[in-house]
Amino acid sequence: MSVAPHTTSAAPAAKSKSRVLPLALFTAVLLGIPLVVKDSFFIHSCIVVLFFAYMATSWNFVCGYVGQLSIGHSMFAGAGGYATVLLFTQTGLSPWLGLPVGGLVAALLSVLVGYPTFRLKGPYFALTTIAFAEMIRIWVENTDTFLGIPLNGAAGITVPLLGQNVAAMQFNDKVPYYYIIATMLGGALLATWLLENAKLGFYLKAIRGDVDAAESLGISPSRYQLIALAISAFMTGMGGGFYAQFYRYVNAERLIGVDLSIDMALMSIIGGQGTIFGPLLGALLLAPLAEITRSHLGGSLLGLHIVVYGVILILAVLYLPKGLIDPLRRLAAKFNGRGTGR
Amino acid sequence: MISGFTRRGVIGTAASLMLIGAAQAQSEVTIGLVLPLSGGSAAVGQQYRTGISIAVDQINAAGGIKAMNGAKLKAVFGDTQSKPDVGVSETERLITRENVAIVGGAFNSAVSFPASEVAERYKTPWVTVGSVKDEITERNYKYVFRINNKATYDAREQIDAMDLLKKETGKGPKTIAMFYEGSDWGRSHAANVRKIAKERGYDIVLDEAAPPNQVDFSAQLLKIRASKADALIVAFYTPDHLLLTRQMYEQRLDIPYGVHSVGGGTEDPSFYKAVPPQAVAYYFVQEDRQVDALQGTRHPEYDDLETKFKAALNYDVSAYGAQGFSLMYVIKDALERSASADRDKIRDALSKTDITSGPAMYVGYRRIKFDENGQNTFANGAISQNLGGQRLTVWPAESRAPTTKPAWPVPAWSERK
């Protein structure tokens, strides 16, 4: 894998300056949308987009930087989602605390799963992650109670409807959910930015480049990959908790199913994995695309929206193998080059 | 040049269409339908959609809603992809964007459950279509209705049929094996069978769930053979049911008192096109409606439905097609009484529904009347047996044709031609 030249450019100050403006603009738009738009379905769709952006960013945190393809990340979403809901229904723990606790449960699971699997590479790793996630899904679907915990099998668990209740993270309006997921997305992006600039990030990139070379330099691949995986799983688990609160319903087929894992991976890869904003970009494009094709074509020509979605994916992978972020970055580099060169 | 011209043409057409739409808006009642139009349950979604569209055309051709100056019905569809979150999004869209007066959906219980909550929150009537999960109409919701039966009813009818045949012949099963798909529907059905079978004194000798989309059932068939069960109760969707039926046929697995399927695959006409008739001979099927004879009067609408349905999908009307068809007539009935597209008025009208005749009865229920939880307590199915290549009703006894002679116990494979 070759490293793009601009990432090693010697002008971090100029680079960060050129990023501040679009970033501030993006943040302003993001925070301003609910103030301007009052349409409930639009806000709902925005929440769906932000949710997927958050999930893809969480996936990218480990997979994008280590260069391993996990198609089992939904098991972390499921762990977090189920933990949040069960803590609330069984012990009355507020989801505000339940979300991070759910994240910790997911992180714990990730260490158990990651320890044996991160030694594998390429398709073997991908297949093993699928196998683990499917094992967990099938187990949950077939388990009504486990050690007294009502998993409720395939029927899934409902979060009791309490109406407007801030402590229970339930709101009649959608706007609070919007700000919650926007904040979570901001946190995930910040974490990724910190990673890029921390030793861990460099270690991960070194591992991605050449595991043997990295190991010979004294970097323990399994250790750092596990740390990154645990952080990624923590964030994914919190995302699962958010899903549970927003839809007030979790079931194994969806939240632990392979579809969700594929969505997370796909959005990162299409957007540009191993970059801070790539997954966000992928989600900003793919999630609305799925919504629009479905709402415009889904009811009339059966299945056509999935075909259209698939064709766009194929085109993206064929013509932008490094992700959508690649042409944008080149464009930005061109502008920067002009700005600093003269 | 050409592309510019075309684009303008398209915009022009779109604009004029919108104008027409606006002009007609007042004399139209929009009905939202969230169904699995793609993915694993797409064939079922398609059957609902066909039944619904035919009913809408009939109602509109017959002058629309008379109490609303002949307002026409308009069905708007949303695709759930069988995913709960997508179903929620589509319900949200239909209610807030398409401004539908009423929503129907969503076949998969896992989708209907959270999506109906959205409807309840927006105070929009929701008529559950196809989903049998008991809890859907056990939440004290005001806007949620269900015309079809609950999961418990299905299980009860299967055991009722066994009891009836036992009473008539003095012979019957003592032990039952259960084999079902491992998701929501199969598992909740199994739980109900377990409970009712125990009450009626049957022994469950095998209780086996299978994950969906298996490629081989050999191991489970061995278990069934080893259990020596007198009867087998199965619950599978079409793809799994096809595999199971083919393998049971190949292995000539004898079950003295037959295979009792709770529908799913065995109610899907496409299933019967994919298996040889010998493979499904003597199958008992818990049908959502009577397939061989419809009780009561024959309406001209039925003939129209049956012709058009066959023309569209190339097979006879399925239970799902019938449910979709009936749903629109139930909604029409409510609209005639509410005389308004106001959601609350429709809800009130729906809650006072009491239909005993007319096209809505195509589903073959005794009556359509909702209890305080919105459940139609008169929804009953029928148990058919596959005799001479036809599914003939054997239960309830009063619906059985005099010419129908149930095969009980069923002949062993070696005795069949």
Interface residues (C-beta under 8 A of the other chain):
Chain A: D39 S40 F41 H44 S45 V48 I138 E141 N142 G153 A154 A155 G156 T158 L161 N172 Y243 Y247 R248 Y249 N251 E253 R254 D259 E291 R294 S295 G298 G299 S300 L302 G303 H305 I306
Chain B: L37 S38 A42 G45 Q46 V76 F77 G78 D79 Q81 K83 P84 D85 V86 V88 S89 E90 E92 R93 T96 R97 S109 A110 F113 P114 E117 R121 K133 G182 S183 D184 G186 R187 S188 A209 P211
